[in-house]
Amino acid sequence: MDPVMTAAYVVAPFDGGWCLKITHTGEVMFSPTVGEAERRARALAAVDPGSEVWIHGRDGRLIGRWLDGGARPSVDHLLDDRELIAVELAA
């Protein structure tokens, strides 16, 4: 049986920086960089079995997804950090 997702940790651009929304609590945290927001999301998800991390690019498109606290990247949403770094440096 597949584990049931308990929460999604969603990283998305917001007001010149990045936000991390915790879906099951509604809590929102802000970070100046996507890397910091992603690291925080993955750290929180790592102690929350069955959770997922979703990373959205500046255009709102889903560009990365990790399942079960980041233990396994999903095959169809692998995140290439070089793309995020390039986008962040261009901003």
N, C-alpha and C positions, 0 to 999 in steps of 0.2 A: 504494500500500500504506500502511495506517495504521501510525504508529509504535507500537512495543511499549512498554508502561509499564515503566520501569526501577525505579521506587520510588514509594511513596506517603508523603507527609508528612502525618501525621494530627494535627490539633489537637482536643483534647477537654478537658472540665473534669476537674480532679483535685484533691481535697483542698483546696478553697477557692481554688484558682488554676487554671492551665491547663497542660497538658502537650503537648509536641510529640513524637510518636513517629516515628522514621525506620524504615520497615518493612524495608528491606533490610539494616540493620545492627543493629536492635533497640535502638539508642540512644534514650534519652528525655531531653528537656530540659524544665525547668519555667520558667514565667513567671507573674507576678502577674496579668496581664491577657490577655484573648483577643486584643486588638490586637497586643500584643508577640509572642505566640506565632504569630499569623498572619503578621506581617511577617517573622519569622525563617524560617517554613516557606516562604514565597514566595521569599525570598532564596536559600535553599538549593536549592529546586526550579528556580530560574532558571538555575542552572549545571549542572543535571542533565537533559539532553534526554530527553524521553519520560516525565518524572515527572508526578505529580499531587499536588495539595494538597486535602485534605478537611478541612472545618471542621464540627465537631459542636457543637450548642447544649448548654445545661445539662441538657436532657432527654435527651441522647444522640442526638437526631435529626440527620441530615446536613442542614446548612443552607447549605453552600457547597462548591463544587468547582471547581478550576481545572486545566486540562490543559496539558501541555507547559511546565511551569515558570511557569504563570500567564499565558502569552501570550494564551490564548483562554478566556474563561469558558464553561462548558458551558451551553447554553440552558436546560436543565431544572433547574439547581441554582444559579441566580444568587444571590449573596449581597447582601443589602441591609444595609449597615453600620449603618443606623439601628436595626434590630432588635437587633443585637449590642450596640450602645451602650446601648439601653434596658434590655436584660437585665442587662448588666454593672452599670449604675447601680442597678438594683433589688435587686441581691444585697447 
